[in-house]
Amino acid sequence: MQIKDDILVVGGGVVGAACAYYLTGRGAKVTLIDKGEVGHGCSYGNGGLIVPSHSFPLPMPGAIFQGFRWLFDPDSPFYIKPRCNWQMVRWLLRFARCSTQKQMHHAVDALTMLSLRSRALYDEIEESAAANMQLKKYGGLYPCRTKKGLDHAVYEMETLRPYGVEGRVLDKDEVLTIEPAITCSVIGGTYFEGDAHAEPLSVVQTLLQLAEEQGARIEPKTELIDWELSNRRIDAVRTTRGTFRAGQFVLAGGSWSPGLARPLGLNVPIQAGKGYGVTIETFDPLPKVPVLLNEVKVGVTPRANSVRLAGTMEFGGLDESITERRVRAIVHGARQFFNIPEEPKVVEIWRGLRPCTPDGLPIIGRHHRWENLTLSAGHAMLGLTLAAASGHLVADLIAGDTPCVDPRPFRPERFG
């Protein structure tokens, strides 16, 4: 089969779905392809958090030293699998260079700009008659058991304030008023009223449904094999289900973007950071708001008939195996704050490969090497948070409209 469209989007996660939605909203004829079922990669089993309050890059001052300490703890929230890989070494060296105070503030400025715009766009999408994202606006709570943890939470809150993310410090009683299900002895915390959460798969399905209503074609189980090129333009992609031709191409392949871009001669510095989601049956008392447990690096999200626990960052390439001790560590961390049984009833164990750049910022924009290629990848742990604004920005850039946010911090050329 041969399809000719205005735009072909490669990647059916939440970022690709947002691109398809906003591009079709401009009247473009769009086809989206994905090698699997759309929305069932990294966008499926995460914590479902839409959190401007978490607009921090992965490389932070002291991150390298903390990471090295964690490497020797098998239950730590951060792990790098030993392997002989020059791309990983180069990525880590760039990561180390970006772990400075100056770079952190640059990244926070860019991420809050994108996340706040995204948060507003999700409200607009939810108002659509066809939307069913299950968006809940209960805010985001960061409870703390220790003075060190609370000091860090307050530091992060004050760091975000100049960039437009408002939070407030809570004492113990205020934390328990917002979330009475916490059973440990907390000393306080921070709370961000503007945070929200949703079912991540429902967000993808909503965006794709709306895109289809606007004329998009969605082609799951369609794996890209190679690109057809001429001069500085892409003419088509060859896939397991035929050739797709288009005038413009959007690469939103998440952690698979480096491999997809390699035949184009592009070095896309993204490493896959494996995260886990453990969905367990409800317990008593049941949490009612999303809680981020920074002291143990675990997020707890209440769902309709279950609770999802999410966390860890494990760098090991495109390895989708499950390490059970990581799963146990997530449950153990959440149990320090909630009344989770010693043997909880597990509904589902999930893992996803988060696409991480060495400077902590996504790659969004046209690439100078190819006239008709736009990238949108590398959103790390903030894929759901940043997706709506990322899709809107891609549509702006392709249409030649005024960008909804400043695109310069995300330009692909920053890596050379």
VOFI-555153 format. One record per residue (C-alpha): x, y, z. Coordinates in nm, 2 decimals. Last residue first. Layout:
BEGIN
X; Y; Z
...
//
This chain:
BEGIN
2.57; 1.95; 1.74
2.37; 1.88; 2.06
2.20; 2.22; 2.05
2.10; 2.16; 1.69
1.78; 1.97; 1.80
1.62; 2.30; 1.93
1.45; 2.26; 2.27
1.57; 2.57; 2.44
1.49; 2.78; 2.13
1.12; 2.69; 2.09
0.98; 2.98; 2.29
0.62; 2.88; 2.37
0.30; 2.88; 2.16
0.51; 2.93; 1.85
0.39; 3.20; 1.61
0.27; 3.02; 1.30
0.49; 2.86; 1.03
0.25; 2.57; 1.00
0.53; 2.32; 1.07
0.65; 2.52; 1.37
0.31; 2.58; 1.51
0.20; 2.22; 1.48
0.52; 2.10; 1.65
0.46; 2.36; 1.93
0.10; 2.23; 1.98
0.22; 1.88; 2.01
0.49; 1.98; 2.26
0.23; 2.18; 2.45
0.00; 1.88; 2.49
0.28; 1.63; 2.56
0.46; 1.81; 2.85
0.30; 1.66; 3.16
0.23; 1.33; 2.99
0.60; 1.29; 2.88
0.75; 1.44; 3.20
0.96; 1.14; 3.31
1.19; 1.17; 3.01
1.06; 1.40; 2.74
1.32; 1.31; 2.49
1.13; 1.33; 2.16
0.96; 1.57; 1.92
1.16; 1.60; 1.60
1.06; 1.78; 1.28
1.17; 1.66; 0.94
1.09; 1.84; 0.61
1.41; 2.03; 0.52
1.64; 1.76; 0.65
1.99; 1.85; 0.79
1.86; 2.16; 0.97
1.65; 1.96; 1.20
1.31; 2.11; 1.27
1.20; 2.13; 1.63
1.15; 1.96; 1.97
1.42; 1.77; 2.16
1.31; 1.74; 2.52
1.51; 1.90; 2.80
1.70; 1.71; 3.07
2.05; 1.81; 2.95
2.16; 1.45; 2.88
1.83; 1.36; 2.70
1.61; 1.09; 2.85
1.35; 0.88; 2.66
1.15; 0.69; 2.93
1.14; 0.32; 2.87
0.83; 0.16; 3.02
0.77; -0.11; 3.28
0.44; -0.25; 3.40
0.33; -0.48; 3.68
-0.05; -0.53; 3.70
-0.33; -0.60; 3.95
-0.10; -0.69; 4.24
-0.29; -0.79; 4.56
-0.06; -0.65; 4.83
0.15; -0.89; 5.04
0.29; -0.68; 5.32
-0.03; -0.48; 5.31
-0.01; -0.11; 5.21
-0.11; 0.12; 5.49
0.06; 0.43; 5.34
0.38; 0.63; 5.40
0.66; 0.37; 5.45
0.45; 0.14; 5.24
0.52; 0.35; 4.93
0.89; 0.28; 4.96
0.84; -0.09; 5.01
0.61; -0.11; 4.70
0.88; 0.07; 4.49
1.16; -0.15; 4.63
0.96; -0.47; 4.56
0.92; -0.37; 4.19
1.30; -0.29; 4.17
1.37; -0.63; 4.33
1.16; -0.79; 4.06
1.37; -0.67; 3.77
1.15; -0.67; 3.47
1.29; -0.70; 3.12
1.23; -0.42; 2.87
1.59; -0.37; 2.77
1.62; -0.09; 2.51
1.95; 0.03; 2.68
2.02; -0.04; 3.04
1.95; 0.28; 3.24
1.72; 0.22; 3.53
1.52; 0.51; 3.68
1.29; 0.41; 3.96
0.92; 0.50; 4.03
0.55; 0.43; 4.01
0.28; 0.31; 4.24
-0.07; 0.28; 4.10
-0.37; 0.25; 4.32
-0.69; 0.05; 4.23
-1.06; 0.07; 4.15
-1.10; 0.42; 3.99
-0.73; 0.53; 4.03
-0.53; 0.68; 4.32
-0.17; 0.78; 4.21
0.13; 0.72; 4.43
0.47; 0.84; 4.31
0.79; 0.69; 4.44
1.14; 0.85; 4.48
1.18; 0.74; 4.85
1.23; 1.09; 5.00
1.05; 1.24; 4.70
0.72; 1.07; 4.78
0.50; 1.23; 4.52
0.13; 1.20; 4.62
-0.17; 1.20; 4.39
-0.49; 1.28; 4.59
-0.75; 1.04; 4.74
-0.54; 0.78; 4.92
-0.73; 0.48; 5.05
-0.74; 0.40; 5.42
-0.76; 0.11; 5.37
-0.63; -0.07; 5.06
-0.73; -0.07; 4.69
-0.59; -0.33; 4.46
-0.23; -0.28; 4.33
-0.09; -0.13; 4.02
0.29; -0.14; 4.00
0.45; 0.10; 3.75
0.82; 0.07; 3.67
1.06; 0.31; 3.50
1.33; 0.22; 3.25
1.55; 0.51; 3.14
1.62; 0.48; 2.77
1.90; 0.71; 2.65
1.86; 0.99; 2.40
2.14; 1.17; 2.23
1.99; 1.19; 1.87
2.28; 1.16; 1.63
2.14; 1.21; 1.29
2.27; 1.05; 0.97
1.92; 0.98; 0.85
1.97; 0.61; 0.89
2.04; 0.69; 1.26
1.71; 0.87; 1.32
1.50; 0.55; 1.38
1.77; 0.42; 1.61
1.79; 0.74; 1.81
1.41; 0.78; 1.82
1.35; 0.44; 1.99
1.34; 0.59; 2.34
1.04; 0.81; 2.23
0.95; 0.77; 1.87
0.81; 1.12; 1.80
0.96; 1.18; 1.45
0.74; 1.41; 1.25
0.76; 1.40; 0.88
0.64; 1.66; 0.62
0.53; 1.63; 0.25
0.42; 1.27; 0.29
0.47; 0.92; 0.15
0.39; 0.60; 0.34
0.52; 0.27; 0.19
0.38; -0.06; 0.30
0.27; -0.25; 0.61
0.61; -0.35; 0.76
0.72; 0.00; 0.68
0.90; 0.20; 0.42
0.91; 0.57; 0.48
0.87; 0.84; 0.22
1.02; 1.14; 0.04
1.26; 1.28; 0.30
1.43; 1.59; 0.18
1.79; 1.72; 0.18
1.89; 1.56; -0.15
1.64; 1.27; -0.20
1.56; 1.02; 0.08
1.34; 0.71; 0.12
1.35; 0.61; 0.49
1.38; 0.26; 0.63
1.20; -0.01; 0.83
0.93; 0.18; 1.02
0.70; -0.06; 1.20
0.32; -0.05; 1.14
0.15; -0.24; 1.42
-0.09; 0.06; 1.46
-0.20; 0.28; 1.17
-0.41; 0.59; 1.28
-0.55; 0.80; 0.99
-0.63; 1.16; 1.09
-0.94; 1.34; 0.96
-1.05; 1.58; 1.24
-1.25; 1.30; 1.40
-0.94; 1.09; 1.38
-0.74; 1.36; 1.57
-1.02; 1.37; 1.84
-1.00; 1.00; 1.88
-0.62; 1.01; 1.89
-0.61; 1.27; 2.16
-0.87; 1.08; 2.36
-0.69; 0.75; 2.32
-0.36; 0.90; 2.44
-0.52; 1.07; 2.74
-0.71; 0.75; 2.82
-0.39; 0.56; 2.82
-0.24; 0.80; 3.07
-0.54; 0.79; 3.31
-0.53; 1.14; 3.45
-0.36; 1.36; 3.71
-0.35; 1.72; 3.80
-0.12; 1.99; 3.94
-0.23; 2.35; 3.98
-0.29; 2.33; 4.36
0.07; 2.25; 4.44
0.13; 2.13; 4.80
0.45; 2.11; 5.01
0.52; 1.90; 5.31
0.51; 1.87; 5.68
0.65; 1.67; 5.97
0.52; 1.33; 5.87
0.47; 1.05; 6.11
0.35; 0.76; 5.89
-0.01; 0.66; 5.81
-0.09; 0.89; 5.52
-0.46; 0.82; 5.43
-0.56; 1.16; 5.56
-0.44; 1.33; 5.25
-0.53; 1.70; 5.23
-0.61; 1.72; 5.61
-0.30; 1.50; 5.68
-0.07; 1.74; 5.51
-0.23; 2.04; 5.68
-0.19; 1.87; 6.02
0.18; 1.81; 5.96
0.26; 2.16; 5.85
0.22; 2.27; 5.49
0.44; 2.49; 5.26
0.27; 2.64; 4.96
0.30; 2.61; 4.58
0.29; 2.84; 4.28
0.46; 2.75; 3.95
0.52; 3.08; 3.76
0.89; 3.07; 3.69
0.99; 3.27; 3.99
0.81; 3.01; 4.21
0.99; 2.71; 4.08
1.31; 2.74; 4.29
1.10; 2.83; 4.60
0.91; 2.50; 4.56
1.24; 2.30; 4.50
1.39; 2.45; 4.81
1.08; 2.38; 5.01
1.09; 2.01; 4.91
1.46; 2.00; 4.99
1.41; 2.14; 5.34
1.12; 1.90; 5.39
1.33; 1.60; 5.30
1.62; 1.71; 5.53
1.37; 1.78; 5.81
1.24; 1.43; 5.78
0.90; 1.26; 5.71
0.80; 1.46; 5.41
0.47; 1.49; 5.22
0.48; 1.62; 4.85
0.12; 1.67; 4.74
-0.01; 1.75; 4.39
-0.34; 1.91; 4.30
-0.68; 1.75; 4.30
-0.76; 1.84; 3.94
-0.87; 1.51; 3.80
-0.87; 1.44; 3.42
-1.05; 1.12; 3.33
-0.92; 1.17; 2.98
-1.26; 1.12; 2.82
-1.29; 1.40; 2.57
-1.57; 1.38; 2.30
-1.76; 1.69; 2.42
-1.44; 1.89; 2.43
-1.39; 2.07; 2.76
-1.11; 1.82; 2.85
-0.91; 1.94; 2.56
-0.91; 2.30; 2.69
-0.81; 2.19; 3.04
-0.54; 1.98; 2.89
-0.42; 2.30; 2.70
-0.38; 2.49; 3.03
-0.16; 2.21; 3.18
0.05; 2.20; 2.86
0.12; 2.57; 2.87
0.23; 2.53; 3.24
0.45; 2.24; 3.14
0.62; 2.41; 2.85
0.71; 2.73; 3.04
0.79; 2.52; 3.35
1.03; 2.31; 3.14
1.21; 2.60; 2.98
1.27; 2.80; 3.29
1.36; 2.48; 3.49
1.62; 2.39; 3.22
1.79; 2.72; 3.23
1.78; 2.71; 3.61
1.94; 2.37; 3.61
2.21; 2.48; 3.35
2.32; 2.76; 3.58
2.32; 2.54; 3.90
2.53; 2.27; 3.72
2.46; 1.91; 3.63
2.48; 1.98; 3.25
2.85; 1.88; 3.23
2.78; 1.56; 3.41
2.49; 1.47; 3.17
2.72; 1.54; 2.87
2.97; 1.29; 3.01
2.69; 1.05; 3.08
2.57; 1.07; 2.72
2.92; 1.02; 2.59
2.95; 0.70; 2.80
2.61; 0.58; 2.70
2.69; 0.63; 2.33
3.02; 0.44; 2.38
2.85; 0.13; 2.51
3.03; -0.15; 2.69
2.77; -0.24; 2.95
2.72; -0.21; 3.32
2.35; -0.15; 3.39
2.31; 0.20; 3.53
2.08; 0.23; 3.83
1.87; 0.49; 4.01
1.59; 0.44; 4.26
1.82; 0.22; 4.49
1.73; -0.14; 4.58
2.05; -0.29; 4.45
2.26; -0.02; 4.63
2.60; 0.01; 4.48
2.49; 0.24; 4.19
2.31; 0.46; 4.44
2.63; 0.62; 4.56
2.73; 0.69; 4.20
2.40; 0.85; 4.13
2.43; 1.08; 4.43
2.76; 1.19; 4.30
2.63; 1.25; 3.95
2.31; 1.43; 4.07
2.50; 1.68; 4.28
2.37; 1.98; 4.09
2.08; 1.85; 3.88
2.08; 1.64; 3.56
1.72; 1.49; 3.54
1.57; 1.83; 3.47
1.31; 1.98; 3.70
0.95; 2.07; 3.62
0.80; 1.85; 3.89
0.55; 2.12; 4.01
0.43; 2.15; 3.66
0.28; 1.81; 3.73
0.04; 1.63; 3.50
0.07; 1.28; 3.66
-0.06; 0.96; 3.50
0.17; 0.75; 3.72
0.30; 0.55; 3.42
0.13; 0.24; 3.28
0.05; 0.32; 2.92
0.24; 0.62; 2.78
0.58; 0.44; 2.78
0.45; 0.19; 2.53
0.08; 0.10; 2.50
-0.05; 0.43; 2.36
-0.08; 0.30; 2.00
-0.05; -0.07; 1.97
0.29; -0.16; 1.83
0.53; -0.03; 1.56
0.34; 0.30; 1.55
0.21; 0.50; 1.26
0.02; 0.84; 1.25
-0.12; 0.97; 0.92
-0.21; 1.33; 0.89
-0.40; 1.55; 0.63
-0.35; 1.90; 0.77
-0.64; 2.12; 0.86
-0.48; 2.31; 1.14
-0.66; 2.09; 1.40
-0.51; 1.79; 1.21
-0.17; 1.91; 1.32
-0.29; 1.97; 1.68
-0.43; 1.62; 1.72
-0.15; 1.44; 1.54
0.12; 1.61; 1.74
-0.07; 1.53; 2.06
-0.09; 1.16; 1.96
0.29; 1.16; 1.89
0.36; 1.30; 2.23
0.12; 1.06; 2.41
0.27; 0.76; 2.24
0.19; 0.66; 1.88
0.53; 0.73; 1.71
0.61; 0.83; 1.35
0.38; 1.12; 1.24
0.34; 1.15; 0.87
0.23; 1.49; 0.73
0.06; 1.62; 0.42
-0.03; 1.27; 0.32
0.04; 1.01; 0.05
-0.03; 0.65; 0.13
0.12; 0.36; -0.07
0.00; 0.00; 0.00
//
